[in-house]
Structure formats: structure tokens, C-alpha cells
Amino acid sequence: MVLGLFFLLPVFAALLLSLTDYDLYALADVGNLRFVALGNYWELLHRPLFWSALGNTFYFVVIGVPLSLMASLGAALLLHSPLARMKPFFRTALFAPVVTTVVAVAVIWRYLFNTKYGLVNYALGSIGIHPVDWLGDPHWAMPTIILFAVWKNFGYNMIIFLAGLQAIPGDLYEAARIDGASAPRQFWHITLPMLKPTLSMVGILTVAGYFQLFAEPYVMTEGGPLQSTVSVLYLMYEEGFKWWNLGSASAVAFLLFVIMFAVTATMFRLSRRGDEA
């Protein structure tokens, strides 16, 4: 009952909304509402901005997800190492960005990467590198957002990887050391195979989360420069809450859902096939 009221009913209502031209005029007078069937979807598929937003989103996912997984796994390996000291402190410090407010931290990063008085350009200038327009150059804006997203989110996956590492029996490493296996060989032949289910789960969750890119470009670049950081979710926000084209915004949401479902289902199927092999 609760699931149907707070999840299924809104989803069904949004699906119906995507089949109409519900806009500011219909909001004022429901008599202006028209049923357009798949017209919103057809129009979106012929809009260059939608394909640009989809390309930006895929760029963010394809680059950001591997970086996030590598940072998470690297931090987990360091914390799991017997040589590590003050583990509770570093575990808390590395996880702290996850629980901080995205908007507040994004504002701080926007000042850090400011072209004129940002600390990043100040540090680069001290070693003779000219200032970079991090958030104003179309070539640098999305990489900067990716860097921020990786820093903001890797701590969550780090905790999951750390739990997976702690579940690996120590006898396997001891037997490998007796056989003369080096640390890299232990990592490739013991750690990675034992972490495969965890890697698959974390990868799917991270891909699903990164497809929902919105807060970072909204606060840091407002979709610019030259729409180079407009994501699909940001496009949905502008359609719905800037231009009040709620029918079109609902269509964007369902197109994003279909894309996310297809990608994550493919990843899940490949991981299942790998486990069976």
C-alpha cells in the first residue's frame, strides 16, 4: 500500500504527464491540456541539446566511474594494509565528503578553481604554470566536475571495498607468501578475484548514481560554458522548473530511466556471465 502510494502512483502519473503537453498554460487552466502521445519523446530525439546532454552524461559516467572505483579501491587497500596507522581517523576523514552537503562543498570548490583568485591556480602559478579557466573553458569544465564528483563520492565505495577486503581469508595470502608470490601477484590472483562480486555491485551502483548528474553542474557551472556541462537530469530540471514544460520534462526523465536500465541491466548480465564462467 505504501509502496503503491509513494512510488508506483507518482511514476504512473509522471508517465501519463509525459504523454501530454502539460505546460504553464495547462497549469493555469487544465482545459489547455492536450494529449500528444509520444510527441514529447519524438521532439526530444530531434533536439540537438538532448543529444548534447546525453553525450555529456556519458562522458561523465565513462570517465568518472573508473576513476571513482580506482580511488575507492586504492584507499580501501591502504586502510586495510597492516602497515596503516590511525585507521579510524583516516577512515572517518576519507568518508567525510560523502556526508557533507553537495551544494555547500560545490560552492567551496567553485572558489578553489576560480580563475583569478582560486587556490588551485595560485599553486600552479607558483611553479610557473599559467592560470587555467577551469569552470569557464568548455574543455576543462567537465573534467573539473568529474574530479569534484570523484572526491565527493569515493568514500562510500571505499567502505564497501574495505568490508570486502576484510572478508577475504588471511590464509590465502599466507599460502601465497609461502609459495613466493609477490604483493602484485597476490593482488591480481587473490584480491581481485575475491572482490569480483563486490566490484560488480559497486560498479552498477556507481554507474546508476553518476547517470543522475545534476547538483554539481547546477552549482558550479549552471550548465555552461557553451552547454558543455548540461546533463540529462539538468535538462530535465530546466524543462520542468525553468520553462515549465512539465510534459517534456517527464519525457526526459523516462528516457533517462530507459537508458539507465539498459546500461545497468547489461552490466548485471555481464557480471552474472562472468561468475558462471
Beta strands, then each sheet from edge to edge (+ up, - down):
end
